[in-house]
């Protein structure tokens, strides 16, 4: 069952939101590096949410074209990778703070 035009339109707006989130995460990462805080979770966390927000639109596309399911799978894998990177970064940052004490 393909998605209707209205659903495609609104899920398309999620792409705009995902870009805003990615730009915010990039800004926070640049700010952290400039302030000598390289172990920040902002960029991988923002990229995780950016990818997850795009999934509804990709599912709609996949309902029209079967190869679209590969992009859904790839997006899920990418978001899990960035989420894991955020976790590892958070853990490393906490470890570094504890070493300083």
C-alpha positions as CSV (number, residue, x, y, z in Angstrom):
1,X,0.0,0.0,0.0
2,X,1.8,3.2,-1.1
3,X,1.8,6.3,0.9
4,X,-0.5,9.1,-0.2
5,X,0.6,12.5,-1.3
6,X,-0.3,14.2,2.0
7,X,1.9,11.7,4.0
8,X,4.7,12.1,1.6
9,X,4.5,15.9,1.9
10,X,4.6,15.9,5.6
11,X,7.3,13.2,5.9
12,X,9.3,15.3,3.4
13,X,9.3,18.1,6.0
14,X,11.1,15.8,8.3
15,X,14.0,16.1,6.0
16,X,14.2,19.8,6.7
17,X,14.0,19.2,10.4
18,X,16.8,16.5,10.1
19,X,19.1,19.0,8.4
20,X,18.5,21.6,11.1
21,X,19.4,19.0,13.7
22,X,22.5,18.0,11.8
23,X,23.6,21.6,11.5
24,X,23.0,22.1,15.3
25,X,25.1,19.1,16.1
26,X,27.9,20.2,13.8
27,X,27.9,23.7,15.4
28,X,28.1,22.2,18.9
29,X,31.0,19.9,17.8
30,X,32.9,22.8,16.4
31,X,32.3,24.9,19.5
32,X,33.5,22.0,21.7
33,X,36.7,21.5,19.7
34,X,37.5,25.2,19.8
35,X,37.1,25.1,23.6
36,X,39.4,22.0,23.9
37,X,36.5,19.6,24.7
38,X,36.9,17.1,21.9
39,X,34.9,14.3,23.6
40,X,31.4,15.7,23.1
41,X,28.4,13.7,22.1
42,X,26.6,16.4,20.2
43,X,27.6,15.4,16.6
44,X,27.0,11.7,16.8
45,X,23.8,12.3,18.8
46,X,22.5,14.8,16.2
47,X,23.4,12.5,13.4
48,X,21.5,9.7,15.1
49,X,18.3,11.8,15.4
50,X,18.8,13.1,11.9
51,X,18.8,9.7,10.4
52,X,15.9,8.4,12.6
53,X,13.7,11.4,11.6
54,X,14.2,10.5,7.9
55,X,12.9,6.9,8.3
56,X,9.1,7.6,7.8
57,X,9.8,9.2,4.5
58,X,12.0,6.4,3.4
59,X,9.4,3.9,4.4
60,X,6.9,5.7,2.2
61,X,9.3,5.6,-0.7
62,X,10.0,1.9,0.0
63,X,6.3,1.1,-0.3
64,X,6.4,2.5,-3.9
65,X,9.8,1.0,-4.9
66,X,11.1,-2.2,-3.3
67,X,14.7,-1.2,-3.5
68,X,13.8,1.6,-1.0
69,X,13.9,-0.9,1.8
70,X,17.7,-1.0,1.4
71,X,17.8,2.7,2.3
72,X,15.6,2.1,5.3
73,X,17.9,-0.7,6.5
74,X,21.0,1.4,5.8
75,X,19.6,4.3,7.7
76,X,18.8,2.1,10.7
77,X,22.3,0.7,10.6
78,X,23.8,4.2,10.3
79,X,21.7,5.5,13.2
80,X,22.7,2.6,15.4
81,X,26.4,3.3,14.6
82,X,26.1,7.0,15.5
83,X,24.2,6.1,18.6
84,X,27.0,3.7,19.7
85,X,29.6,6.4,18.9
86,X,27.7,8.8,21.1
87,X,27.7,6.3,23.9
88,X,31.4,5.5,23.6
89,X,32.2,9.2,23.4
90,X,30.1,9.9,26.5
91,X,31.8,7.1,28.4
92,X,35.3,8.3,27.4
93,X,34.4,11.9,28.4
94,X,33.2,10.6,31.8
95,X,36.4,8.6,32.2
96,X,38.6,11.6,31.4
97,X,36.7,13.8,33.9
98,X,37.2,11.1,36.6
99,X,40.9,11.0,35.9
100,X,41.2,14.7,36.5
101,X,39.7,14.5,39.9
